[in-house]
């Protein structure tokens, strides 16, 4: 399955290489792509439980998921 997270960065600048490297260390994650201009991270995964681990890893890096492909409605942003 494939999903896309829209992220909001805080203190850290969006570094595509760092994000890809960190997410690929997680099990069941592959084909990570980062769109710096739009703040989007897309990846393939094999289990839904992985999504929570990706969110947690991104939070540890200083990024917050504000949308995902199941909720890509611009009016629902916090």
Steps between C-alpha positions, in 0.01 A plus 500: 500500500608857447426811701602863513547708813484877491735634762557824680856561605591690809857557614661271242542587136356244262791278394378241250807278526480482880128419495543225241791344688320505835174358365675223309641374831144408602376156407239463226566846350640547151496734198511815712465824304516852644356809332672788679300775328159363602607335827390153388648162587378199301593139567392141453425284801378150573310540830278775642689488831799647318315830456515574873872422508560737207302775677703446816831505311404822322404657834839400640655685206295813576227459237126466554265310270209731430335293226521159337350351186192388692440860615641726227242770549662843524208626712577252779848629589548578868 
